[in-house]
Amino acid sequence: MSESTLPPCPECASEYTYEMPPLLVCPECAHEWTADAPDGGPADDPDAGGSREIRDAVGNVLADGDTVVVVKDLKVKGGSGPIKVGTKVRNIRLVDGPGDHDIDCRVDGFGPMHLKSSVVKKA
Protein backbone atom coordinates (compact mmCIF):
# COMPACT_ATOMS: atom_id res chain seq x y z
CA MET A 1 0.00 0.00 0.00
CA SER A 2 1.19 3.48 -0.68
CA GLU A 3 0.78 6.35 1.76
CA SER A 4 -2.10 7.85 -0.16
CA THR A 5 -4.15 4.64 0.02
CA LEU A 6 -3.68 3.83 3.70
CA PRO A 7 -6.93 3.96 5.68
CA PRO A 8 -7.29 6.26 8.68
CA CYS A 9 -6.88 4.80 12.16
CA PRO A 10 -10.09 3.04 13.29
CA GLU A 11 -9.48 4.13 16.91
CA CYS A 12 -8.74 7.85 16.61
CA ALA A 13 -9.33 8.56 12.87
CA SER A 14 -5.79 9.88 12.40
CA GLU A 15 -4.77 10.20 8.77
CA TYR A 16 -1.08 9.66 9.56
CA THR A 17 -1.11 5.86 9.60
CA TYR A 18 1.90 3.99 8.27
CA GLU A 19 2.66 0.44 7.25
CA MET A 20 4.93 -1.86 9.27
CA PRO A 21 4.34 -5.20 7.52
CA PRO A 22 2.14 -7.04 8.17
CA LEU A 23 0.46 -4.32 10.27
CA LEU A 24 -0.82 -0.81 9.90
CA VAL A 25 0.16 1.50 12.77
CA CYS A 26 -1.17 4.81 14.07
CA PRO A 27 1.60 7.09 15.40
CA GLU A 28 -0.85 9.15 17.44
CA CYS A 29 -2.62 6.47 19.53
CA ALA A 30 -0.28 3.47 18.86
CA HIS A 31 -3.17 1.30 17.63
CA GLU A 32 -2.04 -1.60 15.42
CA TRP A 33 -4.29 -3.53 13.05
CA THR A 34 -4.11 -5.69 9.96
CA ALA A 35 -5.05 -4.22 6.62
CA ASP A 36 -7.51 -7.03 5.92
CA ALA A 37 -9.33 -6.72 9.28
CA PRO A 38 -12.89 -5.71 8.34
CA ASP A 39 -13.36 -3.27 11.23
CA GLY A 40 -9.76 -2.43 12.07
CA GLY A 41 -9.76 -4.97 14.88
CA PRO A 42 -6.61 -5.50 16.93
CA ALA A 43 -3.76 -7.24 15.16
CA ASP A 44 -3.46 -9.98 17.79
CA ASP A 45 -7.17 -10.80 17.79
CA PRO A 46 -7.71 -14.14 16.02
CA ASP A 47 -11.42 -13.44 15.48
CA ALA A 48 -10.69 -9.95 14.07
CA GLY A 49 -14.07 -8.77 15.31
CA GLY A 50 -14.60 -9.58 18.97
CA SER A 51 -12.38 -8.71 21.85
CA ARG A 52 -11.18 -11.03 24.57
CA GLU A 53 -12.98 -10.43 27.85
CA ILE A 54 -10.85 -10.54 30.97
CA ARG A 55 -12.81 -11.11 34.18
CA ASP A 56 -11.80 -10.62 37.78
CA ALA A 57 -12.10 -13.15 40.63
CA VAL A 58 -15.85 -12.55 41.02
CA GLY A 59 -16.73 -12.38 37.32
CA ASN A 60 -16.74 -8.64 36.61
CA VAL A 61 -15.38 -7.63 33.20
CA LEU A 62 -12.15 -5.62 33.48
CA ALA A 63 -11.06 -2.78 31.18
CA ASP A 64 -7.93 -0.66 30.75
CA GLY A 65 -7.74 2.08 33.39
CA ASP A 66 -9.84 0.25 35.99
CA THR A 67 -8.98 0.20 39.68
CA VAL A 68 -8.80 -3.24 41.29
CA VAL A 69 -8.28 -4.63 44.80
CA VAL A 70 -6.10 -7.65 45.58
CA VAL A 71 -8.21 -10.47 47.11
CA LYS A 72 -5.42 -12.66 48.54
CA ASP A 73 -1.89 -12.22 49.83
CA LEU A 74 0.65 -12.45 47.01
CA LYS A 75 4.26 -13.47 47.56
CA VAL A 76 6.68 -11.31 45.58
CA LYS A 77 10.01 -12.78 44.50
CA GLY A 78 12.81 -10.51 45.67
CA GLY A 79 10.34 -8.30 47.52
CA SER A 80 10.49 -7.23 51.14
CA GLY A 81 7.14 -8.85 51.86
CA PRO A 82 3.84 -9.93 50.31
CA ILE A 83 1.24 -7.75 48.64
CA LYS A 84 -1.51 -7.73 51.25
CA VAL A 85 -5.22 -8.40 50.79
CA GLY A 86 -7.05 -5.15 50.12
CA THR A 87 -4.17 -3.42 48.32
CA LYS A 88 -5.68 -1.06 45.76
CA VAL A 89 -4.10 -1.02 42.29
CA ARG A 90 -5.06 1.91 40.06
CA ASN A 91 -4.97 2.36 36.30
CA ILE A 92 -4.43 -1.24 35.16
CA ARG A 93 -3.61 -2.24 31.58
CA LEU A 94 -4.89 -5.50 30.13
CA VAL A 95 -2.16 -7.38 28.28
CA ASP A 96 -1.35 -10.81 26.96
CA GLY A 97 1.48 -11.19 29.45
CA PRO A 98 3.74 -14.03 30.51
CA GLY A 99 1.86 -17.20 31.35
CA ASP A 100 -1.65 -16.38 32.49
CA HIS A 101 -0.74 -12.96 33.90
CA ASP A 102 -3.06 -10.62 32.04
CA ILE A 103 -2.83 -7.35 34.02
CA ASP A 104 0.08 -4.94 33.76
CA CYS A 105 0.17 -2.42 36.60
CA ARG A 106 2.20 -0.50 39.15
CA VAL A 107 1.68 -1.54 42.77
CA ASP A 108 2.55 1.15 45.33
CA GLY A 109 5.59 0.09 47.32
CA PHE A 110 6.49 -2.70 44.86
CA GLY A 111 6.74 -1.08 41.42
CA PRO A 112 5.65 -2.38 38.02
CA MET A 113 4.44 -5.98 37.75
CA HIS A 114 2.09 -8.41 36.06
CA LEU A 115 -0.89 -9.85 37.96
CA LYS A 116 -3.43 -12.56 37.27
CA SER A 117 -7.00 -11.40 36.94
CA SER A 118 -8.03 -14.27 39.24
CA VAL A 119 -6.41 -12.57 42.28
CA VAL A 120 -8.11 -9.18 41.95
CA LYS A 121 -11.64 -7.80 42.01
CA LYS A 122 -12.90 -4.57 40.48
CA ALA A 123 -13.08 -1.73 42.98
C-alpha positions in Angstrom: 0.0 0.0 0.0 1.2 3.5 -0.7 0.8 6.3 1.8 -2.1 7.8 -0.2 -4.2 4.6 0.0 -3.7 3.8 3.7 -6.9 4.0 5.7 -7.3 6.3 8.7 -6.9 4.8 12.2 -10.1 3.0 13.3 -9.5 4.1 16.9 -8.7 7.9 16.6 -9.3 8.6 12.9 -5.8 9.9 12.4 -4.8 10.2 8.8 -1.1 9.7 9.6 -1.1 5.9 9.6 1.9 4.0 8.3 2.7 0.4 7.3 4.9 -1.9 9.3 4.3 -5.2 7.5 2.1 -7.0 8.2 0.5 -4.3 10.3 -0.8 -0.8 9.9 0.2 1.5 12.8 -1.2 4.8 14.1 1.6 7.1 15.4 -0.9 9.1 17.4 -2.6 6.5 19.5 -0.3 3.5 18.9 -3.2 1.3 17.6 -2.0 -1.6 15.4 -4.3 -3.5 13.1 -4.1 -5.7 10.0 -5.0 -4.2 6.6 -7.5 -7.0 5.9 -9.3 -6.7 9.3 -12.9 -5.7 8.3 -13.4 -3.3 11.2 -9.8 -2.4 12.1 -9.8 -5.0 14.9 -6.6 -5.5 16.9 -3.8 -7.2 15.2 -3.5 -10.0 17.8 -7.2 -10.8 17.8 -7.7 -14.1 16.0 -11.4 -13.4 15.5 -10.7 -9.9 14.1 -14.1 -8.8 15.3 -14.6 -9.6 19.0 -12.4 -8.7 21.9 -11.2 -11.0 24.6 -13.0 -10.4 27.9 -10.9 -10.5 31.0 -12.8 -11.1 34.2 -11.8 -10.6 37.8 -12.1 -13.2 40.6 -15.8 -12.5 41.0 -16.7 -12.4 37.3 -16.7 -8.6 36.6 -15.4 -7.6 33.2 -12.2 -5.6 33.5 -11.1 -2.8 31.2 -7.9 -0.7 30.8 -7.7 2.1 33.4 -9.8 0.2 36.0 -9.0 0.2 39.7 -8.8 -3.2 41.3 -8.3 -4.6 44.8 -6.1 -7.6 45.6 -8.2 -10.5 47.1 -5.4 -12.7 48.5 -1.9 -12.2 49.8 0.7 -12.4 47.0 4.3 -13.5 47.6 6.7 -11.3 45.6 10.0 -12.8 44.5 12.8 -10.5 45.7 10.3 -8.3 47.5 10.5 -7.2 51.1 7.1 -8.9 51.9 3.8 -9.9 50.3 1.2 -7.7 48.6 -1.5 -7.7 51.3 -5.2 -8.4 50.8 -7.0 -5.1 50.1 -4.2 -3.4 48.3 -5.7 -1.1 45.8 -4.1 -1.0 42.3 -5.1 1.9 40.1 -5.0 2.4 36.3 -4.4 -1.2 35.2 -3.6 -2.2 31.6 -4.9 -5.5 30.1 -2.2 -7.4 28.3 -1.4 -10.8 27.0 1.5 -11.2 29.5 3.7 -14.0 30.5 1.9 -17.2 31.4 -1.7 -16.4 32.5 -0.7 -13.0 33.9 -3.1 -10.6 32.0 -2.8 -7.4 34.0 0.1 -4.9 33.8 0.2 -2.4 36.6 2.2 -0.5 39.1 1.7 -1.5 42.8 2.5 1.1 45.3 5.6 0.1 47.3 6.5 -2.7 44.9 6.7 -1.1 41.4 5.7 -2.4 38.0 4.4 -6.0 37.8 2.1 -8.4 36.1 -0.9 -9.8 38.0 -3.4 -12.6 37.3 -7.0 -11.4 36.9 -8.0 -14.3 39.2 -6.4 -12.6 42.3 -8.1 -9.2 42.0 -11.6 -7.8 42.0 -12.9 -4.6 40.5 -13.1 -1.7 43.0 
